[in-house]
Amino acid sequence: MDEETLVPASALNAYLYCPRRCYYEYVLGEFATNTHVTAGRILHQRVDEPGQELVGGREICRSVTLSSERLGLIARLDLVEVDGPDVYPVEFKQGERNEWLNDQVQLCAQGLLLEEHLGVTVTQGYVFYQRSRHRLRVEFTPELRQLTLDTIRSVHALLVAGPDLPAPAHAPPHCCPACSIRPICLPDETRLLQGGGDEQP
C-alpha cells in the first residue's frame, strides 16, 4: 500500500470508540470541534514540536512519525522514551485516567511501529491523562496485539472499500453525548427514522 492508504493510528482509536465516528472523520473528512477536541488540541500543541532531550537519564524524542507498509499503518507518536534497553511510546490524552481500550489499541499500534523500525521488542507503553496528571502503563499482551492488528484490517476496509455508513452505535452512555461528531451523525434522529426511537445512545 502507498502512504495514502495507510491507516492512521488515530483512526483505530476513533473506530473502537464508534465505527460511525471513524467513517465520518476518515472517509467523509467531517471533523467537528467541541470542548473535548479543543482541550486535546491545546494539550498536543505542547508535545507536537519535534525534538530530543535527556531527562533523568532517559532520552525523549517528541513528535515522531513512523509508517509501515507491512502493517498498513502510519502514526505520529507524541513521545518515544529510551530508558536503557527499554523503548516505549507515550500517548497524551486530555481526559481522566481510565482503562480505555481504544487508547490502548492506538498506543499498541505505535509500539508495533517502533518494533519494526528499531528491530527491538517493545513490551509496554504509557498513556498520559492530562486531567488526572497520571500515566497508565499498558502492557502489549498477545491479546492486545491481535486486537490491534484486527482493528487495522477493519479500518483499512472502511477507508479503502468505502462501505455504507455504519449504523448508529449501541455505545456506552458516555460515548454519544461526548462525541464531537454528534451534530453531524444525528444518532437519535437516525434511530427514530429507522424505527428504533426507544433506544438511547
Disulfide bonds with the S-S distance in Angstrom:
none
